[in-house]
Amino acid sequence: MSAAPAAKGPPSWKLAPPHDKLTQGMVVSGFSSLPTGRALFLEFQWPGVAKGGGGAWLKALRAVAPVTDADGRDPQAAALGFTCEGLRRMGLDANTLASFDRPFKEGMFQEDRLRRLGDRRGKDWMPTVIPDGPKWSGNTPLDDAAADPVAHAFAEDEAVTETRIVTPLTVHAVLFLYEKDEDAADGWCKRVGDALAPYQVAVVHHLPLELRLDERGIAREHFGFADGVSQPEPYEPGAVTLAGADAPKDPWNGVPLGEILMGHVNGHHEVAPGPVVPDTPAGRAAGLVPHPRGEGFLDLGLDGSYMVVRELRQYVTSFWKVLGESAAAISAADPAGSGHVDAKWLAERVIGRDLDGNLLCPVGVLPPDPYGGPANDFGFYDTDPHGLGCPMGSHVRRGNPRDGLAPKPADKQTLLDAANNHRILRRGRKYGPTIVDPLVDDHADRGLLFVCLNTDITRQFEFVQQTWMLNPNFATLADETDPLLGPAGTLTIPEEPLRRRIRVDTFVQMAGGEYFFLPSMPALAFLETL
């Protein structure tokens, strides 16, 4: 009897009509059938705010690179997002801009946001940022209120002024292109650049993106670990399907669709808010619908999202050398009890999974799922409550603690639900060449272009970054941050009978970033009319 063919993997969730044709394809797909990508960062180089015609370049772009919707697989794909300043310069009116979420309006480089994200303190960039500061951002202007001196709460004669933090490159929009190979991607980029140049839209930064699967079908980031293993699973009756039926709520990873798309119910049982525009014939002709709670307004946000983009440079040789040195130090201090400790063993505890993406647990790794891939249906409380397999401060445990922060069994579901209210949908890819020998530094620029989607930047992305990743007191730890994304420090690895503490360095640095609006297809059509 011949063996049954290997399973291809679990079915993927999809959007049901009409949302599938109204939503950008990036929302539901990482475009894994298109391994080559490009991120083109665009600057609008016309002076000031466009006085009509600010959306003309979008028509030219549509002729050579139409944005892909979510109704199925395409031979090539494109996605497009805008910064707040980009929308303003295109001519979107002040009242409409005011209806966007505050983090988007302020931008990632507002000084308080940089502090929360661990990028800057006062006048100094943190070690987790590239030397001399990031290369690009939206360079969002301070609004008039923030630019004025503000009376200090405790001193009558003091005033403070917010500082505008500026990067060398200004980005007003980001265009993602996905193709089958390098030649096709290069040719497409050339056609896009030529089409946009007459409209004073310039490509000021460019990253080649890659999603190369190994012989086992695993996509790996530059440190060598399987990437994109755990993602939230959205559900909403009539809007999200799985295997042709309404997607059920996944007991471990299920999130309401409103956590990802505006205009849908979110984890707080509220409709995720989005921007609105005055009701006009042009807006209706573009496909915008009346806002359900705003008489006289059209819903510009429906089926759109906020997109967080951060260019994260990875130092592969430093990662493996430092962990090799830590392994050698452990071996010297404990020669009888550390035969299992090497750089790979420590690296897996920094991440919390083995190289193939399987979660570490006290007896090794969790068994694979029914499709042969890494298991994703688990809680930490029952699987590994004390971090004897997957350390409490590991990267994956900080990024999604699931029920692991519950103080007692009765609180497991409450803590799991709370954790899922902070989930983000990741859509990033690595950039730069794959290193030949991880222990030999070739000084190439490589890393991850982190991209995630969420409808509440503060509650989702910023919470994860500040409260979980960079919290020095996360999960009863003390003076430790994320061992992968954080600054140099230590990582505690529980073992029997004693714990180990190893040195970690700054392995990842932010080279640029911004908050973008990922509009729906009707919203894109409306922006063309500006």
C-alpha positions in Angstrom: 0.0 0.0 0.0 1.5 3.4 -1.0 1.9 6.1 1.5 -0.6 8.9 1.5 0.6 12.2 0.0 1.9 14.7 2.6 -0.5 17.3 3.8 0.1 20.7 2.3 -0.8 22.6 5.4 -3.9 23.9 7.2 -6.5 25.8 5.3 -6.1 29.6 5.3 -8.7 32.1 6.3 -10.2 34.3 3.6 -12.5 37.3 3.4 -16.0 36.6 2.1 -17.7 38.8 -0.6 -17.9 41.8 -0.8 -15.0 42.4 1.6 -12.6 40.3 -0.5 -12.8 42.8 -3.3 -12.8 45.8 -1.0 -9.7 44.9 1.0 -6.0 45.0 0.0 -4.7 41.5 -0.6 -1.8 42.0 1.9 -4.3 41.8 4.7 -5.1 38.1 4.0 -2.0 37.0 2.3 1.8 37.0 2.7 2.0 36.2 -1.1 4.0 33.1 -0.4 3.7 32.1 -4.1 5.7 35.2 -5.0 9.1 34.8 -3.3 10.7 38.1 -4.6 9.5 41.5 -3.3 10.4 45.1 -3.3 9.6 47.9 -0.8 9.7 51.3 -2.5 9.5 54.2 -0.1 8.1 57.2 -1.9 8.4 61.0 -1.3 6.0 63.6 -2.8 8.4 66.2 -3.9 6.0 68.9 -4.9 6.1 72.0 -2.7 3.5 72.2 0.1 0.0 70.8 -0.2 -1.3 69.9 -3.6 -3.9 72.3 -4.8 -5.9 69.8 -6.8 -4.4 66.9 -8.6 -2.7 65.4 -5.5 -4.1 62.0 -6.4 -3.2 62.1 -10.1 -0.1 60.0 -9.5 -2.3 57.1 -8.2 -3.9 56.9 -11.6 -0.5 56.6 -13.2 0.5 53.9 -10.7 -2.7 52.0 -11.3 -1.7 51.7 -15.0 1.5 49.9 -14.2 1.1 48.5 -10.7 -2.6 48.1 -9.7 -3.0 47.4 -6.0 -4.1 43.8 -5.4 -7.3 43.0 -3.7 -8.0 39.9 -1.6 -10.2 37.9 -3.8 -7.6 35.2 -4.8 -4.1 34.5 -6.0 -2.5 36.8 -8.5 0.5 36.3 -10.8 2.0 39.5 -9.3 0.8 41.6 -6.3 1.1 45.2 -5.0 0.2 46.9 -1.7 0.2 50.6 -0.9 0.1 52.6 2.4 0.3 56.3 3.3 1.8 58.4 6.1 -0.4 61.1 7.6 1.8 63.8 6.1 1.6 62.1 2.8 -2.2 62.3 2.9 -2.0 65.9 3.9 0.3 66.8 1.1 -2.0 65.0 -1.4 -4.8 67.4 -0.3 -6.9 65.4 2.2 -8.7 68.1 4.2 -7.8 68.9 7.9 -11.1 67.6 9.3 -10.6 64.2 7.6 -7.1 64.0 8.9 -8.3 64.8 12.4 -10.5 61.7 12.3 -7.5 59.3 12.1 -6.1 57.7 15.3 -3.7 59.8 17.3 -0.6 57.7 16.9 -1.0 57.8 13.1 -1.4 61.6 13.2 1.6 62.1 15.5 3.8 59.5 13.7 6.2 57.0 15.1 8.9 59.6 15.6 6.9 61.8 18.0 9.3 62.0 21.0 7.0 60.3 23.5 6.3 57.5 21.1 10.0 56.9 20.5 10.5 56.7 24.3 7.7 54.1 24.6 9.1 52.1 21.8 12.6 52.0 23.3 14.2 54.0 20.4 15.2 57.2 22.1 15.6 58.9 25.5 15.7 62.6 25.6 18.3 63.7 23.0 19.9 60.4 22.6 19.1 57.4 20.3 19.2 54.1 22.1 21.7 51.3 21.2 18.9 49.5 19.5 18.9 52.1 16.8 21.6 52.3 14.1 24.5 54.7 14.7 23.7 58.4 14.0 20.0 57.7 14.1 17.5 56.2 11.6 17.7 56.8 7.9 14.0 57.4 7.2 10.6 58.3 8.7 7.5 60.2 7.7 9.1 63.4 9.2 5.6 64.3 10.5 5.5 68.1 11.3 4.5 69.1 14.8 0.9 70.3 14.9 0.4 73.9 16.1 -0.7 72.9 19.6 2.4 70.7 20.2 4.8 73.3 18.8 3.7 76.0 21.3 5.3 76.2 24.7 3.3 74.4 27.4 3.1 75.6 31.0 4.8 73.1 33.3 2.5 71.7 35.9 4.8 72.4 38.8 6.5 75.7 38.0 4.9 78.9 37.0 7.9 80.3 35.1 8.9 77.1 33.2 7.7 76.1 29.7 8.5 73.1 27.6 8.5 72.8 23.8 8.2 69.5 22.0 11.1 68.6 19.8 10.6 67.6 16.2 12.8 64.7 15.4 13.8 64.5 11.7 15.5 61.8 9.6 17.5 62.4 6.4 14.9 60.7 4.2 11.2 61.6 4.2 8.7 58.9 3.3 5.1 59.8 2.3 4.0 56.4 1.1 5.3 52.9 0.8 4.7 50.6 -2.2 5.2 46.8 -1.9 5.7 44.8 -5.1 5.7 41.0 -5.2 7.0 39.0 -8.1 8.1 35.5 -9.1 11.9 36.3 -9.6 14.5 39.1 -9.4 14.4 40.0 -13.1 10.7 40.5 -13.1 10.8 42.5 -9.9 13.6 44.8 -11.2 11.7 45.4 -14.5 8.6 46.2 -12.6 10.4 48.7 -10.3 11.8 50.4 -13.4 8.3 50.8 -14.9 6.9 52.1 -11.6 9.7 54.7 -11.2 9.3 55.9 -14.8 5.5 56.3 -14.4 5.8 58.2 -11.1 8.6 60.6 -12.0 6.5 63.0 -14.1 4.2 63.5 -11.0 7.1 64.5 -8.7 6.9 61.2 -6.8 10.3 59.8 -6.2 11.6 56.5 -4.8 13.9 57.7 -2.0 14.6 54.3 -0.4 14.5 50.8 -1.8 14.7 47.4 -0.1 14.8 44.1 -1.9 12.5 41.6 0.0 12.8 37.9 0.0 10.7 34.9 1.0 12.8 31.9 0.1 11.6 28.5 1.4 14.2 25.9 2.2 14.0 22.3 1.0 11.5 21.6 3.9 9.3 24.5 2.9 10.3 26.7 5.8 10.8 30.4 5.4 13.8 31.5 7.6 14.9 34.9 8.8 18.6 35.8 8.8 19.5 34.2 12.2 18.3 30.9 10.7 14.9 30.5 12.5 11.6 29.7 11.0 9.6 32.9 10.6 5.9 33.7 10.7 5.0 30.7 12.8 2.2 32.1 15.0 -0.4 34.5 13.7 -3.8 35.6 15.0 -6.8 33.9 13.3 -9.6 36.5 12.6 -13.3 35.5 12.7 -16.6 37.3 12.0 -19.7 35.6 10.7 -20.4 36.5 7.1 -17.0 38.2 6.7 -14.3 35.6 7.3 -14.4 32.1 5.9 -12.3 29.0 6.5 -12.6 26.0 4.1 -15.7 27.6 2.5 -17.7 28.1 5.8 -17.8 30.9 8.4 -14.5 30.8 10.3 -15.0 29.6 13.9 -13.3 31.3 16.8 -10.0 29.5 17.2 -9.7 28.8 21.0 -6.1 29.8 21.2 -5.5 32.4 18.5 -8.9 33.7 17.5 -9.4 37.4 17.3 -12.4 39.4 16.0 -11.9 40.8 12.5 -12.0 44.3 14.0 -8.6 43.8 15.5 -7.2 43.8 11.9 -9.8 45.7 9.8 -11.5 49.0 10.6 -15.3 49.1 10.5 -15.6 45.6 12.1 -16.2 44.5 15.7 -13.0 44.3 17.7 -12.0 42.5 20.9 -13.8 45.1 23.1 -17.1 44.4 21.3 -16.9 47.8 19.6 -16.7 48.7 15.9 -13.0 49.5 15.3 -13.1 53.2 14.4 -11.6 54.7 11.3 -11.4 58.0 9.4 -14.4 59.6 7.7 -14.9 62.1 4.9 -17.8 64.4 4.1 -20.5 62.8 2.0 -19.9 63.8 -1.6 -20.8 62.4 -5.1 -17.1 61.8 -5.7 -16.8 59.7 -2.5 -19.9 57.7 -3.4 -18.7 57.1 -6.9 -15.4 55.8 -5.6 -17.4 53.2 -3.6 -17.3 54.7 -0.1 -20.4 53.9 1.9 -22.2 56.1 4.5 -20.7 55.9 7.9 -23.2 54.0 10.2 -22.8 56.4 13.1 -21.8 59.6 11.3 -24.6 61.3 9.5 -23.3 63.3 6.5 -20.1 61.3 6.4 -18.7 58.5 4.3 -16.6 55.7 5.8 -13.0 56.1 4.6 -11.7 53.5 7.0 -14.0 50.5 6.3 -11.9 47.4 5.4 -8.6 49.4 5.9 -6.0 49.1 8.6 -3.1 50.8 10.2 0.3 49.4 9.1 3.4 49.6 11.2 6.7 49.4 9.3 10.1 49.2 10.9 13.4 48.4 9.1 15.3 46.2 11.5 19.0 45.5 10.8 20.2 42.1 12.0 23.8 41.4 13.1 24.0 37.7 12.4 27.7 37.2 13.2 27.4 39.0 16.5 24.4 36.9 17.4 26.1 33.6 17.0 29.5 34.7 18.3 28.1 36.1 21.5 26.0 33.0 22.2 29.0 30.9 21.4 31.0 32.8 24.0 28.2 32.4 26.5 28.2 28.7 25.9 31.9 28.5 26.4 31.7 30.4 29.7 29.0 28.0 30.9 31.1 25.0 29.9 34.1 26.4 31.8 32.1 27.1 34.9 30.1 23.9 34.9 32.0 21.2 32.9 30.0 18.3 34.4 26.5 19.6 33.9 26.6 21.6 30.7 27.4 19.1 28.0 24.1 19.9 26.2 24.8 23.7 26.1 26.1 25.1 22.9 25.4 28.3 20.8 22.4 26.6 19.1 20.9 25.5 22.4 21.2 29.1 23.8 19.9 30.7 20.6 16.8 28.5 20.7 16.2 29.8 24.2 16.6 33.4 23.2 13.9 32.8 20.6 11.8 30.2 22.5 11.5 27.8 19.6 13.9 25.5 17.8 15.3 26.4 14.4 12.3 24.8 12.6 9.8 26.8 14.7 8.7 24.1 17.2 8.0 25.5 20.7 10.4 24.5 23.4 8.9 22.6 26.3 10.4 20.9 29.4 10.7 17.5 27.5 12.0 18.9 24.3 9.6 20.5 21.8 5.9 20.3 21.3 4.7 17.6 18.9 3.9 18.9 15.4 0.4 19.8 14.3 -1.6 17.4 12.1 0.0 18.9 9.0 3.6 18.3 10.2 4.2 22.0 11.1 4.9 23.6 14.4 2.0 23.3 16.9 0.2 26.6 17.6 -2.7 25.4 19.7 -1.3 25.6 23.2 -1.1 27.6 26.4 2.0 28.2 28.5 0.3 27.7 31.8 -0.2 24.0 31.4 2.7 23.3 28.9 5.5 25.1 30.6 4.4 27.3 33.6 7.9 27.9 34.9 9.8 28.4 31.6 11.9 25.2 32.0 11.6 24.7 28.2 10.6 28.1 26.7 12.1 30.7 29.1 9.8 33.3 30.5 11.8 36.1 28.9 12.2 34.5 25.5 11.3 36.4 22.3 8.2 34.4 21.5 6.9 34.3 25.1 7.2 38.0 25.4 5.6 38.6 21.9 2.5 36.5 22.8 2.4 35.3 26.5 -1.0 33.6 25.9 -2.2 32.3 29.3 1.3 32.2 30.8 0.8 35.3 33.0 -2.2 33.8 34.8 -1.5 33.7 38.6 -3.8 30.6 39.1 -5.6 28.1 37.0 -9.0 29.9 37.2 -7.4 32.9 35.5 -6.0 31.1 32.4 -8.9 32.0 30.1 -9.0 35.6 31.3 -5.3 36.1 30.6 -5.5 34.3 27.3 -8.3 36.6 26.2 -6.5 39.6 27.4 -3.3 38.6 25.5 -5.3 38.1 22.3 -6.6 41.7 22.6 -3.1 42.8 21.8 -2.4 40.6 18.8 -0.9 42.0 15.6 -1.0 40.5 12.1 2.6 40.3 10.7 3.3 40.7 7.0 7.1 41.4 7.0 9.9 39.9 4.9 13.7 39.7 5.3 15.9 42.0 3.1 19.5 41.7 2.1 21.6 38.7 1.1 21.7 35.5 3.1 25.0 35.2 5.0 27.4 32.5 3.7 29.0 31.7 7.1 27.2 33.0 10.2 30.6 33.2 12.0 32.3 35.3 9.3 31.0 38.9 9.1 30.6 40.0 5.5 29.4 43.5 6.6 26.4 43.3 4.3 23.2 45.2 5.2 20.6 42.6 6.0 17.6 42.3 8.3 13.8 42.2 8.5 11.4 44.7 7.2 8.9 44.3 10.0 5.3 45.0 8.8 2.2 44.5 10.9 -1.5 45.4 10.7 -3.7 46.5 13.5 -6.6 48.9 14.1 -5.4 50.3 17.4 -1.7 51.1 17.3 -1.6 52.0 21.0 -3.4 49.0 22.3 -1.8 46.5 19.9 1.7 47.2 18.4 2.8 49.8 21.0 1.5 47.7 23.9 3.4 44.7 22.7 6.6 46.6 22.2 6.5 48.5 25.5 4.7 46.3 28.0 5.9 42.9 26.9 9.0 43.1 24.7 10.9 45.9 26.5 9.4 45.6 30.0 12.4 44.8 32.4 10.0 43.3 34.9 8.0 41.1 32.6 6.7 37.8 34.1 8.4 38.2 37.5 11.8 38.9 35.8 14.1 41.7 36.9 16.2 44.0 34.7 15.8 42.0 31.5 14.3 43.0 28.2 13.6 41.0 25.0 16.9 39.1 24.3 16.5 39.5 20.6 15.2 43.0 20.0 16.3 44.7 23.2 19.6 46.3 24.2 22.6 44.4 25.6 21.7 42.7 28.9 21.0 39.2 30.3 18.6 36.3 29.8 17.5 34.0 32.5 17.2 30.3 31.5 15.5 28.2 34.2 17.0 24.7 34.5 17.0 22.0 37.2 18.4 22.4 39.8 19.7 25.9 39.1 18.9 28.6 36.6 21.5 30.0 34.1 21.9 33.7 33.2 23.6 34.5 29.9 24.8 37.7 28.3 23.0 39.0 25.2 24.0 41.9 23.1 22.3 44.3 20.7 21.6 42.0 17.9 19.0 44.1 16.1 18.9 47.8 15.3 16.1 50.0 13.9 17.1 51.8 10.7 13.8 53.5 10.0 10.1 53.3 10.6 6.7 54.9 10.4 2.9 54.4 10.9 1.0 54.1 7.6 -2.7 53.9 6.6 -3.5 50.9 4.5 -6.7 52.0 2.7 -9.4 49.8 1.3 -9.8 49.6 -2.5 -12.7 52.2 -2.5 -10.6 54.5 -0.3 -7.8 54.2 -2.8 -10.2 55.1 -5.6 -11.3 58.1 -3.5 -7.7 59.3 -3.0 -7.3 59.3 -6.8 -9.9 62.1 -6.9 -7.9 64.5 -4.8 
